[in-house]
Amino acid sequence: MSLYILVCILCLTNIVLIFFINKKKIKKFIYKSKIRKIDITEINEIFKLRNISENLRGPTQDVIIKSFSITSNNRIVGMTSDQEAWIIASLSRKSKNIFEFGTCSGKTTYMMALNSGPDTQITSLTLNPNELNVISKNSEDNKVSFRNIINESIYKKFLFTGDEVEKKIKIIFQNSLDFNHREYKGKIDLIFIDGGHTYSVVKNDSEKSFEMLKKNGIILWHDYVPGKRSAKDVVRYIDEISNTRKLYCINGTTLVYFKNE
Ligand SMILES: C[S@@+](CC[C@H](N)C(=O)[O-])C[C@H]1O[C@@H](n2cnc3c(N)ncnc32)[C@H](O)[C@@H]1O
């Protein structure tokens, strides 16, 4: 009998271990993306590859960017991955008017500024760490995402502060739910939605973005990760609108892409 119990315990331990080791793979299997996954080289022509030789293809000049990386000992919160930043920076090169929801440390804002033309205007909207009382959780909002808004609203100076490119950047410290986007309507070439990840904020930022976008303008959402608790509301909103909007999830990233064609 005791041998039987021991075998049961061992089997259970194994199952739990296998689950934790393969958590990511299991989650990927259970939570499938509703959006078509596609390589960036297939959605936007600047990323098309150049034939170098029979067995080698590489980037064109359009996507060779100025870049930097943040090392893990520099504990900056809420950032894009280097590949995501590369995609956004490359798209910034031909954008005159750029808008970002959610500045945080300003990593992506900085990349946009470093890689866009001298007359490009970048506006980034973010919460003032001293005025977090302006936000409240809606009943439909995910708890973890709301907590992250507080945890990520900690910077008043940014990675680009003091750099020459700072003059291209305008920071608006405001709750995006109160943001009046009237003056931006139909004017923006590139929008990066990476502000609050609660349902009410993602919906608000996205609806305003669709109106702010120029013809052929591009919207990128960050953190489309089915199965990730803090991204639950982002996934829910994007899945909802995927029935009426042509959206693509970019392979190897958490970015969702939309072009106003
Ligand atoms: C994930 S971080 C942004 C990361 C940044 N885009 C980057 O790539 O480095 C989220 C940011 O959104 C801001 N944010 C969250 N909710 C907001 C709201 N309702 N209005 C404006 N900004 C908001 C936070 O203050 C924080 O700076």
Ligand as a Chemical Component Dictionary entry (heavy atoms), coordinates in Angstrom:
data_LIG
# 
_chem_comp.id                   LIG 
_chem_comp.type                 NON-POLYMER 
_chem_comp.pdbx_formal_charge   0 
_chem_comp.three_letter_code    LIG 
# 
loop_
_chem_comp_atom.comp_id 
_chem_comp_atom.atom_id 
_chem_comp_atom.alt_atom_id 
_chem_comp_atom.type_symbol 
_chem_comp_atom.charge 
_chem_comp_atom.model_Cartn_x 
_chem_comp_atom.model_Cartn_y 
_chem_comp_atom.model_Cartn_z 
_chem_comp_atom.pdbx_ordinal 
LIG C1  C1  C 0  4.655  49.491 -20.491 1  
LIG S1  S1  S 1  5.061  51.123 -20.045 2  
LIG C2  C2  C 0  5.521  51.850 -21.595 3  
LIG C3  C3  C 0  6.850  51.376 -22.139 4  
LIG C4  C4  C 0  7.387  52.224 -23.250 5  
LIG N1  N1  N 0  6.433  52.370 -24.326 6  
LIG C5  C5  C 0  8.671  51.629 -23.815 7  
LIG O1  O1  O 0  8.606  51.009 -24.879 8  
LIG O2  O2  O -1 9.721  51.761 -23.178 9  
LIG C6  C6  C 0  3.479  51.805 -19.729 10 
LIG C7  C7  C 0  3.396  53.309 -19.602 11 
LIG O3  O3  O 0  2.031  53.692 -19.803 12 
LIG C8  C8  C 0  1.688  54.710 -18.921 13 
LIG N2  N2  N 0  0.227  54.662 -18.697 14 
LIG C9  C9  C 0  -0.487 53.689 -18.104 15 
LIG N3  N3  N 0  -1.790 54.013 -18.060 16 
LIG C10 C10 C 0  -1.895 55.224 -18.636 17 
LIG C11 C11 C 0  -2.973 56.111 -18.855 18 
LIG N4  N4  N 0  -4.239 55.806 -18.495 19 
LIG N5  N5  N 0  -2.714 57.284 -19.447 20 
LIG C12 C12 C 0  -1.462 57.624 -19.837 21 
LIG N6  N6  N 0  -0.400 56.822 -19.640 22 
LIG C13 C13 C 0  -0.613 55.638 -19.051 23 
LIG C14 C14 C 0  2.483  54.426 -17.668 24 
LIG O4  O4  O 0  2.632  55.608 -16.915 25 
LIG C15 C15 C 0  3.798  53.902 -18.255 26 
LIG O5  O5  O 0  4.691  54.962 -18.445 27 
# 
loop_
_chem_comp_bond.comp_id 
_chem_comp_bond.atom_id_1 
_chem_comp_bond.atom_id_2 
_chem_comp_bond.value_order 
_chem_comp_bond.pdbx_ordinal 
LIG C1  S1  SING 1  
LIG S1  C2  SING 2  
LIG S1  C6  SING 3  
LIG C2  C3  SING 4  
LIG C3  C4  SING 5  
LIG C4  N1  SING 6  
LIG C4  C5  SING 7  
LIG C5  O1  DOUB 8  
LIG C5  O2  SING 9  
LIG C6  C7  SING 10 
LIG C7  O3  SING 11 
LIG C7  C15 SING 12 
LIG O3  C8  SING 13 
LIG C8  N2  SING 14 
LIG C8  C14 SING 15 
LIG N2  C9  SING 16 
LIG N2  C13 SING 17 
LIG C9  N3  DOUB 18 
LIG N3  C10 SING 19 
LIG C10 C11 SING 20 
LIG C10 C13 DOUB 21 
LIG C11 N4  SING 22 
LIG C11 N5  DOUB 23 
LIG N5  C12 SING 24 
LIG C12 N6  DOUB 25 
LIG N6  C13 SING 26 
LIG C14 O4  SING 27 
LIG C14 C15 SING 28 
LIG C15 O5  SING 29 
# 
